[in-house]
Amino acid sequence: CRYRSSVVGGEIMNWINEGAGEVIGFSGLAHLAEHDHEVVPVPISADPRLGHKDTPSAFITPNADSIVDGSYAVFSRTLFVNARNEVFPKVAEFLTFGLSDAGQQLVTKVGYVALNRRQQAEMQARVWRGQRSPVIK
């Protein structure tokens, strides 16, 4: 089995498709969607204490549902946005659009997973709080 890492998901998919034999790589869900006819997502064990031999039913396959409901949190990553106070109004404008229904439609159009309604409302509230009293002093 061969392994290769890259910060560019498309590179990983190309490498996997060009490989012969058993090849494994890590990539984002958006790249998986683009290549779903060529590659297979591998379910992983979500049990933090026991391995796959002890918890075969705990295997989680990456897909939009398992990402949104939090069950596929083993390889998830958090996005942070940092901005200086003086530019926060423009950043807030951008984030407000991104968190809107139209913004979330664009998120799914490029292959990423949209926030569920609860997450969307929570993030919108954080942006609103930041506009009223920025966290950074």
MDTraj code that builds the backbone (N, CA, C; nanometers):
import mdtraj as md
import numpy as np

residues = "CYS ARG TYR ARG SER SER VAL VAL GLY GLY GLU ILE MET ASN TRP ILE ASN GLU GLY ALA GLY GLU VAL ILE GLY PHE SER GLY LEU ALA HIS LEU ALA GLU HIS ASP HIS GLU VAL VAL PRO VAL PRO ILE SER ALA ASP PRO ARG LEU GLY HIS LYS ASP THR PRO SER ALA PHE ILE THR PRO ASN ALA ASP SER ILE VAL ASP GLY SER TYR ALA VAL PHE SER ARG THR LEU PHE VAL ASN ALA ARG ASN GLU VAL PHE PRO LYS VAL ALA GLU PHE LEU THR PHE GLY LEU SER ASP ALA GLY GLN GLN LEU VAL THR LYS VAL GLY TYR VAL ALA LEU ASN ARG ARG GLN GLN ALA GLU MET GLN ALA ARG VAL TRP ARG GLY GLN ARG SER PRO VAL ILE LYS".split()
xyz = np.array([
    [0.0835, -0.1172, 0.0000],
    [0.0000, 0.0000, 0.0000],
    [0.0889, 0.1248, 0.0000],
    [0.0556, 0.2232, -0.0827],
    [0.1334, 0.3477, -0.0886],
    [0.0496, 0.4620, -0.0346],
    [0.1178, 0.5618, 0.0225],
    [0.0505, 0.6791, 0.0775],
    [0.1217, 0.8046, 0.0297],
    [0.0438, 0.9092, 0.0080],
    [0.0993, 1.0391, -0.0295],
    [0.0113, 1.1471, 0.0321],
    [0.0747, 1.2542, 0.0794],
    [-0.0032, 1.3647, 0.1344],
    [0.0169, 1.4886, 0.0482],
    [-0.0797, 1.5775, 0.0518],
    [-0.0728, 1.7035, -0.0215],
    [-0.1788, 1.7965, 0.0346],
    [-0.1519, 1.9250, 0.0301],
    [-0.2540, 2.0211, 0.0725],
    [-0.3515, 2.0497, -0.0407],
    [-0.3226, 2.0008, -0.1581],
    [-0.4091, 2.0215, -0.2746],
    [-0.4858, 1.8925, -0.3004],
    [-0.6164, 1.8932, -0.2689],
    [-0.6984, 1.7730, -0.2804],
    [-0.7018, 1.7143, -0.4200],
    [-0.7037, 1.7996, -0.5217],
    [-0.7055, 1.7507, -0.6598],
    [-0.5813, 1.6695, -0.6931],
    [-0.4675, 1.7092, -0.6372],
    [-0.3437, 1.6331, -0.6582],
    [-0.3573, 1.4914, -0.6040],
    [-0.4157, 1.4811, -0.4857],
    [-0.4336, 1.3495, -0.4243],
    [-0.5220, 1.2616, -0.5117],
    [-0.6326, 1.3163, -0.5590],
    [-0.7232, 1.2379, -0.6428],
    [-0.6547, 1.1934, -0.7716],
    [-0.5787, 1.2810, -0.8337],
    [-0.5065, 1.2427, -0.9544],
    [-0.4060, 1.1324, -0.9251],
    [-0.3341, 1.1444, -0.8137],
    [-0.2348, 1.0438, -0.7760],
    [-0.3019, 0.9090, -0.7513],
    [-0.4165, 0.9103, -0.6813],
    [-0.4885, 0.7863, -0.6545],
    [-0.5325, 0.7215, -0.7862],
    [-0.5863, 0.8014, -0.8771],
    [-0.6350, 0.7475, -1.0044],
    [-0.5235, 0.6962, -1.0938],
    [-0.4056, 0.7561, -1.0836],
    [-0.2916, 0.7121, -1.1649],
    [-0.2222, 0.5910, -1.1049],
    [-0.2444, 0.5654, -0.9767],
    [-0.1742, 0.4586, -0.9061],
    [-0.2186, 0.3211, -0.9496],
    [-0.1288, 0.2305, -0.9317],
    [-0.1594, 0.0905, -0.9598],
    [-0.1617, 0.0161, -0.8272],
    [-0.2549, -0.0724, -0.8102],
    [-0.2616, -0.1498, -0.6872],
    [-0.3327, -0.0741, -0.5767],
    [-0.2907, -0.1026, -0.4546],
    [-0.3549, -0.0445, -0.3377],
    [-0.2958, 0.0929, -0.3073],
    [-0.3786, 0.1945, -0.3140],
    [-0.3352, 0.3319, -0.2913],
    [-0.4352, 0.3967, -0.1959],
    [-0.3845, 0.4766, -0.1013],
    [-0.4724, 0.5458, -0.0081],
    [-0.4281, 0.6916, 0.0017],
    [-0.5237, 0.7810, 0.0165],
    [-0.4929, 0.9224, 0.0311],
    [-0.6028, 0.9913, 0.1100],
    [-0.5738, 1.1085, 0.1627],
    [-0.6705, 1.1878, 0.2372],
    [-0.7052, 1.3107, 0.1560],
    [-0.8332, 1.3390, 0.1463],
    [-0.8777, 1.4543, 0.0696],
    [-1.0084, 1.5037, 0.1286],
    [-1.0506, 1.6218, 0.0876],
    [-1.1765, 1.6769, 0.1348],
    [-1.2953, 1.6154, 0.0635],
    [-1.4117, 1.6300, 0.1249],
    [-1.5340, 1.5734, 0.0698],
    [-1.5676, 1.6308, -0.0674],
    [-1.5339, 1.7568, -0.0913],
    [-1.5626, 1.8180, -0.2212],
    [-1.4894, 1.7442, -0.3332],
    [-1.3668, 1.7036, -0.3073],
    [-1.2910, 1.6302, -0.4094],
    [-1.3457, 1.4896, -0.4282],
    [-1.3948, 1.4311, -0.3209],
    [-1.4560, 1.2989, -0.3316],
    [-1.5776, 1.3050, -0.4220],
    [-1.6584, 1.4087, -0.4065],
    [-1.7784, 1.4233, -0.4895],
    [-1.7432, 1.4349, -0.6373],
    [-1.6319, 1.5037, -0.6666],
    [-1.5888, 1.5185, -0.8060],
    [-1.5413, 1.3868, -0.8661],
    [-1.4930, 1.2966, -0.7824],
    [-1.4314, 1.1725, -0.8306],
    [-1.5038, 1.0480, -0.7790],
    [-1.6323, 1.0597, -0.7444],
    [-1.7015, 0.9473, -0.6819],
    [-1.7129, 0.8246, -0.7712],
    [-1.6944, 0.8412, -0.9006],
    [-1.6981, 0.7268, -0.9917],
    [-1.5606, 0.6595, -1.0028],
    [-1.4582, 0.7201, -0.9388],
    [-1.3213, 0.6674, -0.9499],
    [-1.2632, 0.6184, -0.8178],
    [-1.3107, 0.6733, -0.7069],
    [-1.2548, 0.6381, -0.5764],
    [-1.3663, 0.5987, -0.4799],
    [-1.3282, 0.5332, -0.3719],
    [-1.4235, 0.4867, -0.2724],
    [-1.3856, 0.5456, -0.1366],
    [-1.4798, 0.6111, -0.0687],
    [-1.4486, 0.6600, 0.0668],
    [-1.4362, 0.5417, 0.1621],
    [-1.3440, 0.5505, 0.2532],
    [-1.3217, 0.4426, 0.3485],
    [-1.3837, 0.4806, 0.4826],
    [-1.4777, 0.4010, 0.5308],
    [-1.5349, 0.4287, 0.6624],
    [-1.4273, 0.4155, 0.7700],
    [-1.4321, 0.5019, 0.8708],
    [-1.3346, 0.4944, 0.9791],
    [-1.4068, 0.4743, 1.1110],
    [-1.3341, 0.4218, 1.2071],
    [-1.3925, 0.3984, 1.3382],
    [-1.3981, 0.5290, 1.4155],
    [-1.5122, 0.5564, 1.4732],
    [-1.5299, 0.6792, 1.5494],
    [-1.5151, 0.6559, 1.6994],
    [-1.4808, 0.5356, 1.7394],
    [-1.4656, 0.5062, 1.8812],
    [-1.3301, 0.5569, 1.9291],
    [-1.3283, 0.6510, 2.0243],
    [-1.2010, 0.7092, 2.0677],
    [-1.1142, 0.6157, 2.1519],
    [-1.1738, 0.5083, 2.2085],
    [-1.0966, 0.4185, 2.2948],
    [-1.0625, 0.2860, 2.2287],
    [-1.1569, 0.2289, 2.1584],
    [-1.1382, 0.0959, 2.1025],
    [-1.1090, 0.1027, 1.9539],
    [-1.0390, 0.0074, 1.9048],
    [-1.0056, 0.0028, 1.7631],
    [-1.1145, -0.0605, 1.6796],
    [-1.0875, -0.0699, 1.5511],
    [-1.1880, -0.1198, 1.4579],
    [-1.2251, -0.2654, 1.4824],
    [-1.1349, -0.3441, 1.5391],
    [-1.1665, -0.4852, 1.5640],
    [-1.2704, -0.5006, 1.6747],
    [-1.2691, -0.4056, 1.7708],
    [-1.3609, -0.4144, 1.8840],
    [-1.4932, -0.3432, 1.8608],
    [-1.4980, -0.2541, 1.7636],
    [-1.6207, -0.1769, 1.7398],
    [-1.6536, -0.1701, 1.5911],
    [-1.6797, -0.2833, 1.5288],
    [-1.7073, -0.2808, 1.3843],
    [-1.8305, -0.1994, 1.3462],
    [-1.9245, -0.1838, 1.4387],
    [-2.0446, -0.1075, 1.4051],
    [-2.0231, 0.0428, 1.4177],
    [-1.9069, 0.0844, 1.4650],
    [-1.8802, 0.2273, 1.4848],
    [-1.8147, 0.2921, 1.3628],
    [-1.8087, 0.2209, 1.2525],
    [-1.7471, 0.2775, 1.1337],
    [-1.8396, 0.3818, 1.0710],
    [-1.7839, 0.4978, 1.0389],
    [-1.8612, 0.6079, 0.9833],
    [-1.8064, 0.6407, 0.8448],
    [-1.8940, 0.6490, 0.7468],
    [-1.8548, 0.6856, 0.6112],
    [-1.8711, 0.8361, 0.5937],
    [-1.7708, 0.9019, 0.5340],
    [-1.7842, 1.0462, 0.5127],
    [-1.8889, 1.0778, 0.4065],
    [-1.9866, 1.1588, 0.4449],
    [-2.0863, 1.2097, 0.3512],
    [-2.1484, 1.3338, 0.4150],
    [-2.2308, 1.4033, 0.3423],
    [-2.2886, 1.5284, 0.3929],
    [-2.3650, 1.5064, 0.5232],
    [-2.4430, 1.4000, 0.5323],
    [-2.5225, 1.3742, 0.6531],
    [-2.4339, 1.3493, 0.7748],
    [-2.3299, 1.2652, 0.7592],
    [-2.2444, 1.2331, 0.8737],
    [-2.1579, 1.3522, 0.9155],
    [-2.1341, 1.4436, 0.8243],
    [-2.0592, 1.5648, 0.8598],
    [-2.1502, 1.6612, 0.9345],
    [-2.2712, 1.6840, 0.8835],
    [-2.3638, 1.7780, 0.9460],
    [-2.4068, 1.7303, 1.0846],
    [-2.4338, 1.5998, 1.0998],
    [-2.4805, 1.5534, 1.2314],
    [-2.3662, 1.5331, 1.3302],
    [-2.2419, 1.5499, 1.2841],
    [-2.1268, 1.5428, 1.3741],
    [-2.0713, 1.4039, 1.3961],
    [-2.1325, 1.3014, 1.3385],
    [-2.0821, 1.1658, 1.3614],
    [-1.9490, 1.1407, 1.2911],
    [-1.9213, 1.2146, 1.1840],
    [-1.7907, 1.2018, 1.1169],
    [-1.7038, 1.3206, 1.1577],
    [-1.6687, 1.3239, 1.2835],
    [-1.5889, 1.4350, 1.3353],
    [-1.4417, 1.3984, 1.3494],
    [-1.4069, 1.2744, 1.3220],
    [-1.2694, 1.2289, 1.3415],
    [-1.1710, 1.3071, 1.2552],
    [-1.2047, 1.3299, 1.1296],
    [-1.1156, 1.4019, 1.0388],
    [-1.1722, 1.5377, 0.9972],
    [-1.2580, 1.5942, 1.0769],
    [-1.3130, 1.7249, 1.0403],
    [-1.2154, 1.8346, 1.0807],
    [-1.2324, 1.9501, 1.0207],
    [-1.1475, 2.0639, 1.0566],
    [-1.2356, 2.1873, 1.0704],
    [-1.1926, 2.2738, 1.1582],
    [-1.2686, 2.3944, 1.1881],
    [-1.2109, 2.5118, 1.1107],
    [-1.2981, 2.5959, 1.0613],
    [-1.2562, 2.7168, 0.9906],
    [-1.2633, 2.8341, 1.0867],
    [-1.1541, 2.9074, 1.0986],
    [-1.1502, 3.0266, 1.1821],
    [-1.1304, 3.1482, 1.0930],
    [-1.1992, 3.2553, 1.1257],
    [-1.1821, 3.3815, 1.0538],
    [-1.1387, 3.4850, 1.1567],
    [-1.0234, 3.5454, 1.1340],
    [-0.9715, 3.6488, 1.2233],
    [-0.9630, 3.7792, 1.1460],
    [-1.0036, 3.8884, 1.2105],
    [-1.0003, 4.0185, 1.1444],
    [-0.9726, 4.1279, 1.2474],
    [-0.9067, 4.2308, 1.2020],
    [-0.8842, 4.3474, 1.2873],
    [-1.0164, 4.4216, 1.3068],
    [-1.0311, 4.4885, 1.4196],
    [-1.1560, 4.5603, 1.4503],
    [-1.1952, 4.6589, 1.3422],
    [-1.0979, 4.7329, 1.2881],
    [-1.1323, 4.8376, 1.1915],
    [-1.1869, 4.7825, 1.0596],
    [-1.1597, 4.6565, 1.0280],
    [-1.2127, 4.5988, 0.9037],
    [-1.3281, 4.5024, 0.9299],
    [-1.3641, 4.4841, 1.0567],
    [-1.4680, 4.3863, 1.0892],
    [-1.6016, 4.4129, 1.0191],
    [-1.6443, 4.5378, 1.0018],
    [-1.7718, 4.5582, 0.9305],
    [-1.7721, 4.4961, 0.7898],
    [-1.6618, 4.5058, 0.7170],
    [-1.6560, 4.4438, 0.5832],
    [-1.6519, 4.2917, 0.5941],
    [-1.5767, 4.2415, 0.6910],
    [-1.5709, 4.0968, 0.7124],
    [-1.7097, 4.0456, 0.7511],
    [-1.7774, 4.1195, 0.8379],
    [-1.9118, 4.0800, 0.8809],
    [-2.0081, 4.0755, 0.7623],
    [-1.9925, 4.1687, 0.6706],
    [-2.0761, 4.1706, 0.5498],
    [-2.0534, 4.0433, 0.4679],
    [-1.9269, 4.0059, 0.4525],
    [-1.8908, 3.8845, 0.3797],
    [-1.9464, 3.7602, 0.4510],
    [-1.9254, 3.7530, 0.5825],
    [-1.9733, 3.6380, 0.6592],
    [-2.1257, 3.6295, 0.6588],
    [-2.1920, 3.7429, 0.6684],
    [-2.3386, 3.7448, 0.6660],
    [-2.3893, 3.6851, 0.5356],
    [-2.3249, 3.7210, 0.4242],
    [-2.3651, 3.6602, 0.2971],
    [-2.3339, 3.5107, 0.2974],
    [-2.2153, 3.4733, 0.3403],
    [-2.1765, 3.3323, 0.3407],
    [-2.2678, 3.2456, 0.4250],
    [-2.3204, 3.3026, 0.5317],
    [-2.4093, 3.2282, 0.6210],
    [-2.5556, 3.2363, 0.5795],
    [-2.5861, 3.3184, 0.4786],
    [-2.7241, 3.3285, 0.4294],
    [-2.7600, 3.2045, 0.3478],
    [-2.8859, 3.1892, 0.3160],
    [-2.9279, 3.0755, 0.2326],
    [-2.8587, 3.0795, 0.0970],
    [-2.8464, 3.1990, 0.0369],
    [-2.7790, 3.2113, -0.0933],
    [-2.6317, 3.1726, -0.0812],
    [-2.5672, 3.2150, 0.0267],
    [-2.4269, 3.1803, 0.0482],
    [-2.4090, 3.0311, 0.0692],
    [-2.4989, 2.9705, 0.1443],
    [-2.4899, 2.8270, 0.1690],
    [-2.5172, 2.7460, 0.0419],
    [-2.5985, 2.7997, -0.0486],
    [-2.6182, 2.7334, -0.1774],
    [-2.4884, 2.7305, -0.2562],
    [-2.4113, 2.8396, -0.2491],
    [-2.2805, 2.8420, -0.3166],
    [-2.1850, 2.7421, -0.2529],
    [-2.1911, 2.7288, -0.1225],
    [-2.1064, 2.6327, -0.0517],
    [-2.1305, 2.4921, -0.1066],
    [-2.2569, 2.4540, -0.1204],
    [-2.2873, 2.3203, -0.1712],
    [-2.2573, 2.3075, -0.3202],
    [-2.2704, 2.4167, -0.3938],
    [-2.2439, 2.4128, -0.5384],
    [-2.0990, 2.3744, -0.5678],
    [-2.0061, 2.4164, -0.4823],
    [-1.8651, 2.3825, -0.5055],
    [-1.8247, 2.2532, -0.4357],
    [-1.9217, 2.1841, -0.3731],
    [-1.8943, 2.0522, -0.3186],
    [-1.8724, 2.0440, -0.1691],
    [-1.8836, 2.1558, -0.0990],
    [-1.8679, 2.1514, 0.0462],
    [-2.0038, 2.1287, 0.1114],
    [-2.0045, 2.1105, 0.2414],
    [-2.1273, 2.0793, 0.3136],
    [-2.1814, 2.2059, 0.3789],
    [-2.3060, 2.2359, 0.3498],
    [-2.3709, 2.3534, 0.4089],
    [-2.3985, 2.3287, 0.5569],
    [-2.4076, 2.4372, 0.6313],
    [-2.4434, 2.4286, 0.7720],
    [-2.5906, 2.3912, 0.7852],
    [-2.6243, 2.3216, 0.8924],
    [-2.7661, 2.2990, 0.9175],
    [-2.8246, 2.4271, 0.9780],
    [-2.9546, 2.4342, 0.9936],
    [-3.0201, 2.5579, 1.0395],
    [-2.9700, 2.6033, 1.1771],
    [-2.9483, 2.5099, 1.2673],
    [-2.8994, 2.5447, 1.4004],
    [-2.7602, 2.6065, 1.3923],
    [-2.6701, 2.5422, 1.3162],
    [-2.5345, 2.5952, 1.3006],
    [-2.5368, 2.7313, 1.2316],
    [-2.6206, 2.7436, 1.1319],
    [-2.6323, 2.8685, 1.0569],
    [-2.6751, 2.9822, 1.1507],
    [-2.7755, 2.9583, 1.2335],
    [-2.8242, 3.0604, 1.3268],
    [-2.7182, 3.0942, 1.4316],
    [-2.6478, 2.9926, 1.4795],
    [-2.5430, 3.0153, 1.5795],
    [-2.4303, 3.1009, 1.5230],
    [-2.3880, 3.0719, 1.4027],
    [-2.2798, 3.1491, 1.3404],
    [-2.3256, 3.2916, 1.3080],
    [-2.4495, 3.3070, 1.2630],
    [-2.5025, 3.4407, 1.2361],
    [-2.5070, 3.5234, 1.3649],
    [-2.5434, 3.4606, 1.4757],
    [-2.5456, 3.5304, 1.6046],
    [-2.4051, 3.5733, 1.6452],
    [-2.3059, 3.4903, 1.6189],
    [-2.1676, 3.5270, 1.6521],
    [-2.1222, 3.6478, 1.5709],
    [-2.1577, 3.6505, 1.4438],
    [-2.1214, 3.7658, 1.3605],
    [-2.1899, 3.8906, 1.4143],
    [-2.3179, 3.8789, 1.4494],
    [-2.3929, 3.9931, 1.5017],
    [-2.3298, 4.0438, 1.6316],
    [-2.2927, 3.9510, 1.7223],
    [-2.2274, 3.9909, 1.8478],
    [-2.0951, 4.0598, 1.8195],
    [-2.0215, 4.0112, 1.7212],
    [-1.8938, 4.0717, 1.6851],
    [-1.9097, 4.2131, 1.6325],
    [-2.0203, 4.2392, 1.5620],
    [-2.0452, 4.3729, 1.5099],
    [-2.0776, 4.4703, 1.6230],
    [-2.1451, 4.4223, 1.7237],
    [-2.1853, 4.5089, 1.8361],
    [-2.0709, 4.5296, 1.9339],
    [-1.9928, 4.4223, 1.9619],
    [-1.8827, 4.4345, 2.0565],
    [-1.7710, 4.3404, 2.0132],
    [-1.6819, 4.3877, 1.9281],
    [-1.5746, 4.3009, 1.8762],
    [-1.4973, 4.2337, 1.9902],
    [-1.4610, 4.1098, 1.9664],
    [-1.3885, 4.0313, 2.0658],
    [-1.2475, 4.0851, 2.0849],
    [-1.1829, 4.1246, 1.9777],
    [-1.0455, 4.1731, 1.9835],
    [-1.0465, 4.3181, 2.0300],
    [-0.9723, 4.3484, 2.1324],
    [-0.9657, 4.4862, 2.1857],
    [-0.8339, 4.5498, 2.1482],
])
top = md.Topology()
chain = top.add_chain()
for i, resn in enumerate(residues, 1):
    res = top.add_residue(resn, chain, resSeq=i)
    for name in ("N", "CA", "C"):
        top.add_atom(name, md.element.get_by_symbol(name[0]), res)
traj = md.Trajectory(xyz[None], top)
